[in-house]
């Protein structure tokens, strides 16, 4: 049996290699061989304890965090409601009472 992948369009088993591409003879679909390894997976966001985070969750800050550019500090135990997950270095976008809108790293929070 062949170790070639099935066609992603029509699921045909009769694919073949053509240079750096795979080709399906039944529907004429072509796709790069590197796409097989590059299966796009959704980014998983986890808190400090390894729990999965989702948009709308409530989290608690587990460490005093200095707010860059001001003298404010987000204290341990501060509860943040209705978070929004984003891509980037700071992956939580939220609004904290008394401070305002800011971004946090998921490694400094735990799911409430």
MODELLER restraints for C-alpha pairs under 7 A, 6 or more apart:
rsr = mdl.restraints
at = mdl.atoms
rsr.add(forms.Gaussian(group=physical.xy_distance, feature=features.Distance(at['CA:4:A'], at['CA:15:A']), mean=6.73, stdev=0.5))
rsr.add(forms.Gaussian(group=physical.xy_distance, feature=features.Distance(at['CA:6:A'], at['CA:12:A']), mean=5.48, stdev=0.5))
rsr.add(forms.Gaussian(group=physical.xy_distance, feature=features.Distance(at['CA:6:A'], at['CA:13:A']), mean=4.95, stdev=0.5))
rsr.add(forms.Gaussian(group=physical.xy_distance, feature=features.Distance(at['CA:6:A'], at['CA:15:A']), mean=6.47, stdev=0.5))
rsr.add(forms.Gaussian(group=physical.xy_distance, feature=features.Distance(at['CA:7:A'], at['CA:13:A']), mean=6.83, stdev=0.5))
rsr.add(forms.Gaussian(group=physical.xy_distance, feature=features.Distance(at['CA:7:A'], at['CA:15:A']), mean=6.54, stdev=0.5))
rsr.add(forms.Gaussian(group=physical.xy_distance, feature=features.Distance(at['CA:7:A'], at['CA:24:A']), mean=6.10, stdev=0.5))
rsr.add(forms.Gaussian(group=physical.xy_distance, feature=features.Distance(at['CA:10:A'], at['CA:27:A']), mean=6.94, stdev=0.5))
rsr.add(forms.Gaussian(group=physical.xy_distance, feature=features.Distance(at['CA:14:A'], at['CA:24:A']), mean=6.55, stdev=0.5))
rsr.add(forms.Gaussian(group=physical.xy_distance, feature=features.Distance(at['CA:14:A'], at['CA:25:A']), mean=6.90, stdev=0.5))
rsr.add(forms.Gaussian(group=physical.xy_distance, feature=features.Distance(at['CA:15:A'], at['CA:22:A']), mean=6.53, stdev=0.5))
rsr.add(forms.Gaussian(group=physical.xy_distance, feature=features.Distance(at['CA:15:A'], at['CA:23:A']), mean=5.49, stdev=0.5))
rsr.add(forms.Gaussian(group=physical.xy_distance, feature=features.Distance(at['CA:15:A'], at['CA:24:A']), mean=4.60, stdev=0.5))
rsr.add(forms.Gaussian(group=physical.xy_distance, feature=features.Distance(at['CA:15:A'], at['CA:25:A']), mean=6.57, stdev=0.5))
rsr.add(forms.Gaussian(group=physical.xy_distance, feature=features.Distance(at['CA:16:A'], at['CA:22:A']), mean=5.60, stdev=0.5))
rsr.add(forms.Gaussian(group=physical.xy_distance, feature=features.Distance(at['CA:16:A'], at['CA:23:A']), mean=5.42, stdev=0.5))
rsr.add(forms.Gaussian(group=physical.xy_distance, feature=features.Distance(at['CA:16:A'], at['CA:24:A']), mean=6.70, stdev=0.5))
rsr.add(forms.Gaussian(group=physical.xy_distance, feature=features.Distance(at['CA:17:A'], at['CA:23:A']), mean=6.22, stdev=0.5))
rsr.add(forms.Gaussian(group=physical.xy_distance, feature=features.Distance(at['CA:20:A'], at['CA:32:A']), mean=6.14, stdev=0.5))
rsr.add(forms.Gaussian(group=physical.xy_distance, feature=features.Distance(at['CA:20:A'], at['CA:33:A']), mean=5.91, stdev=0.5))
rsr.add(forms.Gaussian(group=physical.xy_distance, feature=features.Distance(at['CA:21:A'], at['CA:30:A']), mean=6.45, stdev=0.5))
rsr.add(forms.Gaussian(group=physical.xy_distance, feature=features.Distance(at['CA:21:A'], at['CA:31:A']), mean=5.51, stdev=0.5))
rsr.add(forms.Gaussian(group=physical.xy_distance, feature=features.Distance(at['CA:21:A'], at['CA:32:A']), mean=4.28, stdev=0.5))
rsr.add(forms.Gaussian(group=physical.xy_distance, feature=features.Distance(at['CA:21:A'], at['CA:33:A']), mean=5.15, stdev=0.5))
rsr.add(forms.Gaussian(group=physical.xy_distance, feature=features.Distance(at['CA:22:A'], at['CA:30:A']), mean=5.66, stdev=0.5))
rsr.add(forms.Gaussian(group=physical.xy_distance, feature=features.Distance(at['CA:22:A'], at['CA:31:A']), mean=5.47, stdev=0.5))
rsr.add(forms.Gaussian(group=physical.xy_distance, feature=features.Distance(at['CA:22:A'], at['CA:32:A']), mean=6.09, stdev=0.5))
rsr.add(forms.Gaussian(group=physical.xy_distance, feature=features.Distance(at['CA:22:A'], at['CA:33:A']), mean=6.02, stdev=0.5))
rsr.add(forms.Gaussian(group=physical.xy_distance, feature=features.Distance(at['CA:23:A'], at['CA:29:A']), mean=5.86, stdev=0.5))
rsr.add(forms.Gaussian(group=physical.xy_distance, feature=features.Distance(at['CA:23:A'], at['CA:30:A']), mean=4.56, stdev=0.5))
rsr.add(forms.Gaussian(group=physical.xy_distance, feature=features.Distance(at['CA:23:A'], at['CA:31:A']), mean=6.78, stdev=0.5))
rsr.add(forms.Gaussian(group=physical.xy_distance, feature=features.Distance(at['CA:24:A'], at['CA:30:A']), mean=6.52, stdev=0.5))
rsr.add(forms.Gaussian(group=physical.xy_distance, feature=features.Distance(at['CA:45:A'], at['CA:52:A']), mean=5.88, stdev=0.5))
rsr.add(forms.Gaussian(group=physical.xy_distance, feature=features.Distance(at['CA:45:A'], at['CA:53:A']), mean=5.46, stdev=0.5))
rsr.add(forms.Gaussian(group=physical.xy_distance, feature=features.Distance(at['CA:46:A'], at['CA:52:A']), mean=4.57, stdev=0.5))
rsr.add(forms.Gaussian(group=physical.xy_distance, feature=features.Distance(at['CA:46:A'], at['CA:53:A']), mean=5.49, stdev=0.5))
rsr.add(forms.Gaussian(group=physical.xy_distance, feature=features.Distance(at['CA:46:A'], at['CA:106:A']), mean=6.49, stdev=0.5))
rsr.add(forms.Gaussian(group=physical.xy_distance, feature=features.Distance(at['CA:47:A'], at['CA:53:A']), mean=6.64, stdev=0.5))
rsr.add(forms.Gaussian(group=physical.xy_distance, feature=features.Distance(at['CA:47:A'], at['CA:106:A']), mean=5.09, stdev=0.5))
rsr.add(forms.Gaussian(group=physical.xy_distance, feature=features.Distance(at['CA:47:A'], at['CA:107:A']), mean=5.48, stdev=0.5))
rsr.add(forms.Gaussian(group=physical.xy_distance, feature=features.Distance(at['CA:47:A'], at['CA:109:A']), mean=5.73, stdev=0.5))
rsr.add(forms.Gaussian(group=physical.xy_distance, feature=features.Distance(at['CA:47:A'], at['CA:110:A']), mean=5.11, stdev=0.5))
rsr.add(forms.Gaussian(group=physical.xy_distance, feature=features.Distance(at['CA:47:A'], at['CA:111:A']), mean=6.57, stdev=0.5))
rsr.add(forms.Gaussian(group=physical.xy_distance, feature=features.Distance(at['CA:48:A'], at['CA:106:A']), mean=6.75, stdev=0.5))
rsr.add(forms.Gaussian(group=physical.xy_distance, feature=features.Distance(at['CA:48:A'], at['CA:107:A']), mean=4.63, stdev=0.5))
rsr.add(forms.Gaussian(group=physical.xy_distance, feature=features.Distance(at['CA:48:A'], at['CA:108:A']), mean=6.15, stdev=0.5))
rsr.add(forms.Gaussian(group=physical.xy_distance, feature=features.Distance(at['CA:48:A'], at['CA:109:A']), mean=5.92, stdev=0.5))
rsr.add(forms.Gaussian(group=physical.xy_distance, feature=features.Distance(at['CA:48:A'], at['CA:110:A']), mean=5.62, stdev=0.5))
rsr.add(forms.Gaussian(group=physical.xy_distance, feature=features.Distance(at['CA:49:A'], at['CA:110:A']), mean=6.43, stdev=0.5))
rsr.add(forms.Gaussian(group=physical.xy_distance, feature=features.Distance(at['CA:51:A'], at['CA:111:A']), mean=6.95, stdev=0.5))
rsr.add(forms.Gaussian(group=physical.xy_distance, feature=features.Distance(at['CA:54:A'], at['CA:85:A']), mean=6.92, stdev=0.5))
rsr.add(forms.Gaussian(group=physical.xy_distance, feature=features.Distance(at['CA:55:A'], at['CA:82:A']), mean=6.99, stdev=0.5))
rsr.add(forms.Gaussian(group=physical.xy_distance, feature=features.Distance(at['CA:55:A'], at['CA:83:A']), mean=5.68, stdev=0.5))
rsr.add(forms.Gaussian(group=physical.xy_distance, feature=features.Distance(at['CA:55:A'], at['CA:84:A']), mean=4.73, stdev=0.5))
rsr.add(forms.Gaussian(group=physical.xy_distance, feature=features.Distance(at['CA:55:A'], at['CA:85:A']), mean=5.76, stdev=0.5))
rsr.add(forms.Gaussian(group=physical.xy_distance, feature=features.Distance(at['CA:56:A'], at['CA:82:A']), mean=4.04, stdev=0.5))
rsr.add(forms.Gaussian(group=physical.xy_distance, feature=features.Distance(at['CA:56:A'], at['CA:83:A']), mean=5.02, stdev=0.5))
rsr.add(forms.Gaussian(group=physical.xy_distance, feature=features.Distance(at['CA:56:A'], at['CA:84:A']), mean=6.25, stdev=0.5))
rsr.add(forms.Gaussian(group=physical.xy_distance, feature=features.Distance(at['CA:57:A'], at['CA:81:A']), mean=6.52, stdev=0.5))
rsr.add(forms.Gaussian(group=physical.xy_distance, feature=features.Distance(at['CA:57:A'], at['CA:82:A']), mean=5.30, stdev=0.5))
rsr.add(forms.Gaussian(group=physical.xy_distance, feature=features.Distance(at['CA:57:A'], at['CA:83:A']), mean=5.69, stdev=0.5))
rsr.add(forms.Gaussian(group=physical.xy_distance, feature=features.Distance(at['CA:58:A'], at['CA:80:A']), mean=5.58, stdev=0.5))
rsr.add(forms.Gaussian(group=physical.xy_distance, feature=features.Distance(at['CA:58:A'], at['CA:81:A']), mean=4.27, stdev=0.5))
rsr.add(forms.Gaussian(group=physical.xy_distance, feature=features.Distance(at['CA:58:A'], at['CA:82:A']), mean=5.60, stdev=0.5))
rsr.add(forms.Gaussian(group=physical.xy_distance, feature=features.Distance(at['CA:58:A'], at['CA:83:A']), mean=6.44, stdev=0.5))
rsr.add(forms.Gaussian(group=physical.xy_distance, feature=features.Distance(at['CA:58:A'], at['CA:111:A']), mean=6.28, stdev=0.5))
rsr.add(forms.Gaussian(group=physical.xy_distance, feature=features.Distance(at['CA:58:A'], at['CA:112:A']), mean=5.46, stdev=0.5))
rsr.add(forms.Gaussian(group=physical.xy_distance, feature=features.Distance(at['CA:59:A'], at['CA:79:A']), mean=5.83, stdev=0.5))
rsr.add(forms.Gaussian(group=physical.xy_distance, feature=features.Distance(at['CA:59:A'], at['CA:80:A']), mean=5.27, stdev=0.5))
rsr.add(forms.Gaussian(group=physical.xy_distance, feature=features.Distance(at['CA:59:A'], at['CA:81:A']), mean=6.52, stdev=0.5))
rsr.add(forms.Gaussian(group=physical.xy_distance, feature=features.Distance(at['CA:59:A'], at['CA:109:A']), mean=6.05, stdev=0.5))
rsr.add(forms.Gaussian(group=physical.xy_distance, feature=features.Distance(at['CA:59:A'], at['CA:110:A']), mean=5.45, stdev=0.5))
rsr.add(forms.Gaussian(group=physical.xy_distance, feature=features.Distance(at['CA:59:A'], at['CA:111:A']), mean=4.44, stdev=0.5))
rsr.add(forms.Gaussian(group=physical.xy_distance, feature=features.Distance(at['CA:59:A'], at['CA:112:A']), mean=4.70, stdev=0.5))
rsr.add(forms.Gaussian(group=physical.xy_distance, feature=features.Distance(at['CA:60:A'], at['CA:77:A']), mean=5.57, stdev=0.5))
rsr.add(forms.Gaussian(group=physical.xy_distance, feature=features.Distance(at['CA:60:A'], at['CA:78:A']), mean=5.55, stdev=0.5))
rsr.add(forms.Gaussian(group=physical.xy_distance, feature=features.Distance(at['CA:60:A'], at['CA:79:A']), mean=4.45, stdev=0.5))
rsr.add(forms.Gaussian(group=physical.xy_distance, feature=features.Distance(at['CA:60:A'], at['CA:80:A']), mean=6.05, stdev=0.5))
rsr.add(forms.Gaussian(group=physical.xy_distance, feature=features.Distance(at['CA:60:A'], at['CA:109:A']), mean=5.40, stdev=0.5))
rsr.add(forms.Gaussian(group=physical.xy_distance, feature=features.Distance(at['CA:60:A'], at['CA:110:A']), mean=5.38, stdev=0.5))
rsr.add(forms.Gaussian(group=physical.xy_distance, feature=features.Distance(at['CA:60:A'], at['CA:111:A']), mean=6.35, stdev=0.5))
rsr.add(forms.Gaussian(group=physical.xy_distance, feature=features.Distance(at['CA:60:A'], at['CA:112:A']), mean=5.82, stdev=0.5))
rsr.add(forms.Gaussian(group=physical.xy_distance, feature=features.Distance(at['CA:61:A'], at['CA:76:A']), mean=5.37, stdev=0.5))
rsr.add(forms.Gaussian(group=physical.xy_distance, feature=features.Distance(at['CA:61:A'], at['CA:77:A']), mean=5.27, stdev=0.5))
rsr.add(forms.Gaussian(group=physical.xy_distance, feature=features.Distance(at['CA:61:A'], at['CA:78:A']), mean=5.38, stdev=0.5))
rsr.add(forms.Gaussian(group=physical.xy_distance, feature=features.Distance(at['CA:61:A'], at['CA:79:A']), mean=6.56, stdev=0.5))
rsr.add(forms.Gaussian(group=physical.xy_distance, feature=features.Distance(at['CA:61:A'], at['CA:108:A']), mean=6.03, stdev=0.5))
rsr.add(forms.Gaussian(group=physical.xy_distance, feature=features.Distance(at['CA:61:A'], at['CA:109:A']), mean=4.48, stdev=0.5))
rsr.add(forms.Gaussian(group=physical.xy_distance, feature=features.Distance(at['CA:61:A'], at['CA:110:A']), mean=6.60, stdev=0.5))
rsr.add(forms.Gaussian(group=physical.xy_distance, feature=features.Distance(at['CA:62:A'], at['CA:76:A']), mean=5.15, stdev=0.5))
rsr.add(forms.Gaussian(group=physical.xy_distance, feature=features.Distance(at['CA:62:A'], at['CA:77:A']), mean=6.15, stdev=0.5))
rsr.add(forms.Gaussian(group=physical.xy_distance, feature=features.Distance(at['CA:62:A'], at['CA:108:A']), mean=5.66, stdev=0.5))
rsr.add(forms.Gaussian(group=physical.xy_distance, feature=features.Distance(at['CA:62:A'], at['CA:109:A']), mean=5.40, stdev=0.5))
rsr.add(forms.Gaussian(group=physical.xy_distance, feature=features.Distance(at['CA:62:A'], at['CA:110:A']), mean=6.80, stdev=0.5))
rsr.add(forms.Gaussian(group=physical.xy_distance, feature=features.Distance(at['CA:63:A'], at['CA:75:A']), mean=6.87, stdev=0.5))
rsr.add(forms.Gaussian(group=physical.xy_distance, feature=features.Distance(at['CA:63:A'], at['CA:76:A']), mean=4.90, stdev=0.5))
rsr.add(forms.Gaussian(group=physical.xy_distance, feature=features.Distance(at['CA:63:A'], at['CA:108:A']), mean=6.27, stdev=0.5))
rsr.add(forms.Gaussian(group=physical.xy_distance, feature=features.Distance(at['CA:64:A'], at['CA:73:A']), mean=6.58, stdev=0.5))
rsr.add(forms.Gaussian(group=physical.xy_distance, feature=features.Distance(at['CA:64:A'], at['CA:74:A']), mean=5.65, stdev=0.5))
rsr.add(forms.Gaussian(group=physical.xy_distance, feature=features.Distance(at['CA:64:A'], at['CA:75:A']), mean=4.65, stdev=0.5))
rsr.add(forms.Gaussian(group=physical.xy_distance, feature=features.Distance(at['CA:64:A'], at['CA:76:A']), mean=5.09, stdev=0.5))
rsr.add(forms.Gaussian(group=physical.xy_distance, feature=features.Distance(at['CA:65:A'], at['CA:73:A']), mean=5.57, stdev=0.5))
rsr.add(forms.Gaussian(group=physical.xy_distance, feature=features.Distance(at['CA:65:A'], at['CA:74:A']), mean=5.01, stdev=0.5))
rsr.add(forms.Gaussian(group=physical.xy_distance, feature=features.Distance(at['CA:65:A'], at['CA:75:A']), mean=6.61, stdev=0.5))
rsr.add(forms.Gaussian(group=physical.xy_distance, feature=features.Distance(at['CA:66:A'], at['CA:72:A']), mean=6.35, stdev=0.5))
rsr.add(forms.Gaussian(group=physical.xy_distance, feature=features.Distance(at['CA:66:A'], at['CA:73:A']), mean=4.53, stdev=0.5))
rsr.add(forms.Gaussian(group=physical.xy_distance, feature=features.Distance(at['CA:66:A'], at['CA:74:A']), mean=6.34, stdev=0.5))
rsr.add(forms.Gaussian(group=physical.xy_distance, feature=features.Distance(at['CA:67:A'], at['CA:73:A']), mean=5.69, stdev=0.5))
rsr.add(forms.Gaussian(group=physical.xy_distance, feature=features.Distance(at['CA:80:A'], at['CA:96:A']), mean=6.06, stdev=0.5))
rsr.add(forms.Gaussian(group=physical.xy_distance, feature=features.Distance(at['CA:83:A'], at['CA:92:A']), mean=6.40, stdev=0.5))
rsr.add(forms.Gaussian(group=physical.xy_distance, feature=features.Distance(at['CA:83:A'], at['CA:93:A']), mean=6.06, stdev=0.5))
rsr.add(forms.Gaussian(group=physical.xy_distance, feature=features.Distance(at['CA:83:A'], at['CA:94:A']), mean=5.06, stdev=0.5))
rsr.add(forms.Gaussian(group=physical.xy_distance, feature=features.Distance(at['CA:84:A'], at['CA:92:A']), mean=5.75, stdev=0.5))
rsr.add(forms.Gaussian(group=physical.xy_distance, feature=features.Distance(at['CA:84:A'], at['CA:93:A']), mean=5.09, stdev=0.5))
rsr.add(forms.Gaussian(group=physical.xy_distance, feature=features.Distance(at['CA:84:A'], at['CA:94:A']), mean=6.29, stdev=0.5))
rsr.add(forms.Gaussian(group=physical.xy_distance, feature=features.Distance(at['CA:85:A'], at['CA:91:A']), mean=5.68, stdev=0.5))
rsr.add(forms.Gaussian(group=physical.xy_distance, feature=features.Distance(at['CA:85:A'], at['CA:92:A']), mean=4.81, stdev=0.5))
rsr.add(forms.Gaussian(group=physical.xy_distance, feature=features.Distance(at['CA:85:A'], at['CA:93:A']), mean=6.17, stdev=0.5))
rsr.add(forms.Gaussian(group=physical.xy_distance, feature=features.Distance(at['CA:86:A'], at['CA:92:A']), mean=6.03, stdev=0.5))
rsr.add(forms.Gaussian(group=physical.xy_distance, feature=features.Distance(at['CA:86:A'], at['CA:93:A']), mean=6.77, stdev=0.5))
rsr.add(forms.Gaussian(group=physical.xy_distance, feature=features.Distance(at['CA:90:A'], at['CA:103:A']), mean=5.74, stdev=0.5))
rsr.add(forms.Gaussian(group=physical.xy_distance, feature=features.Distance(at['CA:90:A'], at['CA:104:A']), mean=5.16, stdev=0.5))
rsr.add(forms.Gaussian(group=physical.xy_distance, feature=features.Distance(at['CA:90:A'], at['CA:105:A']), mean=4.50, stdev=0.5))
rsr.add(forms.Gaussian(group=physical.xy_distance, feature=features.Distance(at['CA:91:A'], at['CA:103:A']), mean=6.98, stdev=0.5))
rsr.add(forms.Gaussian(group=physical.xy_distance, feature=features.Distance(at['CA:91:A'], at['CA:104:A']), mean=6.34, stdev=0.5))
rsr.add(forms.Gaussian(group=physical.xy_distance, feature=features.Distance(at['CA:91:A'], at['CA:105:A']), mean=5.50, stdev=0.5))
rsr.add(forms.Gaussian(group=physical.xy_distance, feature=features.Distance(at['CA:91:A'], at['CA:106:A']), mean=6.35, stdev=0.5))
rsr.add(forms.Gaussian(group=physical.xy_distance, feature=features.Distance(at['CA:92:A'], at['CA:103:A']), mean=5.42, stdev=0.5))
rsr.add(forms.Gaussian(group=physical.xy_distance, feature=features.Distance(at['CA:92:A'], at['CA:104:A']), mean=5.01, stdev=0.5))
rsr.add(forms.Gaussian(group=physical.xy_distance, feature=features.Distance(at['CA:92:A'], at['CA:105:A']), mean=6.09, stdev=0.5))
rsr.add(forms.Gaussian(group=physical.xy_distance, feature=features.Distance(at['CA:92:A'], at['CA:106:A']), mean=6.45, stdev=0.5))
rsr.add(forms.Gaussian(group=physical.xy_distance, feature=features.Distance(at['CA:93:A'], at['CA:102:A']), mean=6.09, stdev=0.5))
rsr.add(forms.Gaussian(group=physical.xy_distance, feature=features.Distance(at['CA:93:A'], at['CA:103:A']), mean=4.55, stdev=0.5))
rsr.add(forms.Gaussian(group=physical.xy_distance, feature=features.Distance(at['CA:93:A'], at['CA:104:A']), mean=6.54, stdev=0.5))
rsr.add(forms.Gaussian(group=physical.xy_distance, feature=features.Distance(at['CA:94:A'], at['CA:101:A']), mean=5.75, stdev=0.5))
rsr.add(forms.Gaussian(group=physical.xy_distance, feature=features.Distance(at['CA:94:A'], at['CA:102:A']), mean=5.69, stdev=0.5))
rsr.add(forms.Gaussian(group=physical.xy_distance, feature=features.Distance(at['CA:94:A'], at['CA:103:A']), mean=6.15, stdev=0.5))
rsr.add(forms.Gaussian(group=physical.xy_distance, feature=features.Distance(at['CA:95:A'], at['CA:101:A']), mean=4.15, stdev=0.5))
rsr.add(forms.Gaussian(group=physical.xy_distance, feature=features.Distance(at['CA:95:A'], at['CA:102:A']), mean=6.08, stdev=0.5))
